[in-house]
Amino acid sequence: MKYIAIGKQVNYPEGYDAKVRFLENSAAWIEKKKDEGVLECAYSYPSGGGFLIFDVESHGELMRQLIDFPMFCLSEFEVRPLCEFEEYARIVVEEFTKLGVY
């Protein structure tokens, strides 16, 4: 199951050293999770914040992964499930057909 986790930092550690450590640890975590196949991609917005796309087996596994993210304690996330467009279109057409509207 794929999910997009849109996040933004809401708490900030004091001092540049702590900020740099959080960023370095987060970058290493992202690469590790990509290598494991847990994370499909990670992008940041120039204005701050960003998003992660997870590919995990369950809602619970998603929560475990998010809590493991080094910047979790500093961030706030909105999570949405994702569906491939082709699958979404097929489901909608099937349902419309069942209802007799297509």
URMO-V299604 format. One record per residue. N is the residue number from 1. SS is DSSP state (~ for helix, > for strand, _ for the rest). BURIAL is + if it has 9 or more other C-alpha atoms within 8 Angstrom, else -. Layout:
N_SS_BURIAL, N_SS_BURIAL
This chain:
1___+, 2_>_+, 3_>_+, 4_>_+, 5_>_+, 6_>_+, 7_>_+, 8_>_+, 9_>_+, 10___-, 11___-, 12___-, 13___-, 14___-, 15___-, 16_~_-, 17_~_-, 18_~_+, 19_~_+, 20_~_-, 21_~_-, 22_~_+, 23_~_+, 24_~_-, 25_~_+, 26_~_+, 27_~_-, 28_~_-, 29_~_+, 30_~_+, 31_~_-, 32_~_-, 33_~_+, 34_~_+, 35_~_-, 36_~_-, 37___-, 38___+, 39_>_+, 40_>_+, 41_>_-, 42_>_+, 43_>_-, 44_>_-, 45___-, 46___-, 47___-, 48___-, 49___+, 50_>_+, 51_>_+, 52_>_+, 53_>_+, 54_>_+, 55_>_+, 56___+, 57___-, 58___-, 59_~_-, 60_~_-, 61_~_+, 62_~_+, 63_~_-, 64_~_-, 65_~_-, 66_~_-, 67_~_+, 68_~_-, 69___+, 70___+, 71___+, 72_~_+, 73_~_-, 74_~_+, 75_>_+, 76_>_+, 77_>_-, 78_>_-, 79_>_-, 80_>_-, 81_>_-, 82_>_-, 83___-, 84___-, 85_~_-, 86_~_-, 87_~_-, 88_~_+, 89_~_-, 90_~_-, 91_~_-, 92_~_-, 93_~_+, 94_~_-, 95_~_-, 96_~_+, 97_~_+, 98_~_-, 99_~_-, 100___-, 101___-, 102___-
